[in-house]
């Protein structure tokens, strides 16, 4: 019995051994050759390998950028404080959305949004949270008699005065508590929510020592308004409308250094000022014309535009609402 | 001893098999481990400042005023990904005072979107320096085309004549360029979106449209005289109609900004273009879409068409009264 088993086992063993040896040799030969990948080309495997490669690349990039981050961190850029008054109307969310998309490209920017409202609205609150920006959300209601009514032309009453002043007030209060006191680096800019800003303007204004100025496009009934610069100093203003104003320029055409704002705690916008004198009411107490710093290549380039957005036509909506069939109010627009 | 021999025999039988199996296993894994070193578009991305992403909240006790600090990671433009489908944004544009402003803020928006290819088509005889320079400076991934609308098709004066579709020839040129530049069987996935230069787009919109298989749709604000127009979506998630007042019986009662098409569909139907002549007001979009897809094929996005992610804003024409006849300002300064 044992011998028969041994014999059987021997043949089985020999057979096994030969087969496996042959298989091994075959496999080793296959290893040296190029694998025919189309057979193994499951789409999942491909995606996995691509994702791995991408992850590797992105990690490399992050490591590279981390390395360059350290030397850059030391001289911190002066923060640009942007004060934007806003009020509820149909295009508000759209305007603030595209404004935030521009600001997201600007490093060291602090957005101060002041709503013309008795309380913070959820629309603006949610937008700011999702924006990814450094922000402060304030609100200040304009008194009824100062507010523009339906059908009033836009130039009848000055807009955003109380809101900008509230922004200034908060800024002064917040900054006073910071280390460095009145010597803090920073620039204050008043940006309305319907204008268009290029990214260069923020870099231009960062170096403001007192008040810097630059041209503004599509304002004052002209293609652009600008300060006229001679010998590196502003000598007069090129504008088609009331050039005799102390500072005949638009809100978007100047920026004030934080130091100056903190050093003059009484400087604010005067709501009683005649039309077009709003900017002057603020700047008069701060600076004289020859102290102005011209930017944007000696005020020869237009880097900000005073665009205005049309009021969307709501004829059909109003007709539907009269019938009680207006669009779903729960959907935020 | 028979016992020892048996053991030896068993071991000698098992050993080559295990070797064989390990060898096969190894050879199957090696192609997977090979990573592709594809550094496409690395030269284009000019990364300016990058910060690590961290969030910290500091509460001020007075006035419940929060200062929320979020340091955002960004580089201009975002690094190109090999797995995300490319979004080809077709924007027709024409020269007018607000053109540079509109294109600037649109570019600022598009710079946040990864894998974006901007196809800007000018309505002009030749490519203007204004647009060329703008595109070069923004560093967005772009293609600059131009085709002039023949005079008899142009909008006459200031009146909005809906029978003359604006931007049609330019969009058709972009479609033709896409068909000439990409082959149907190429594996590069892409989405085509028609974005006018005065609308407002949220960043969420671009991520919603990236998963388009054929044609996807979503609501658009401020069109058709309503707060928003949107497709009607049933409980099964299929589009069955249009929630609009202005001619809701159009085949596709949707605005140009309310849909996106998968590139493969565009390439596989080379005859599909926007119809130029004899198109009634509001039927422009239908003239293209009816050649591409049926109502039941539409994919609703934006939470089953309940969120508004794009606004059909229009910019006021600036008052240039003080320029006078001769032009008060220096015409060499570009605006």
Interface residues (C-beta under 8 A of the other chain):
Chain A: X2 X6 X9 X13 X16 X17 X20 X21 X23 X24 X27 X28 X30 X31 X35 X37 X40 X45 X47 X48 X49 X50 X51 X52 X53 X54 X56 X57 X58 X61 X65 X66 X68 X69 X72 X90 X91 X93 X94 X95 X97 X98 X101 X102 X104 X105 X107 X128 X129 X132 X133 X134 X135 X136 X137 X138 X170 X174 X196 X197 X198 X199 X215 X217 X218 X219 X220 X221 X222 X223 X224 X226 X238 X240 X241 X300 X301 X302 X305 X306 X307 X308 X309 X310 X312 X313 X314 X315 X316 X317 X319 X320 X326 X327 X331 X332 X333
Chain B: X2 X5 X6 X9 X12 X13 X16 X17 X19 X20 X23 X24 X26 X27 X28 X30 X31 X32 X33 X34 X35 X36 X37 X38 X39 X47 X48 X49 X50 X51 X52 X60 X65 X66 X67 X68 X69 X70 X71 X72 X74 X75 X76 X79 X81 X82 X83 X97 X98 X100 X101 X102 X104 X105 X108 X109 X111 X112 X200 X201 X202 X203 X219 X221 X222 X224 X225 X226 X227 X228 X243 X245 X246 X306 X307 X308 X311 X312 X313 X314 X315 X316 X318 X319 X320 X321 X322 X323 X327 X328 X329 X333 X334 X335
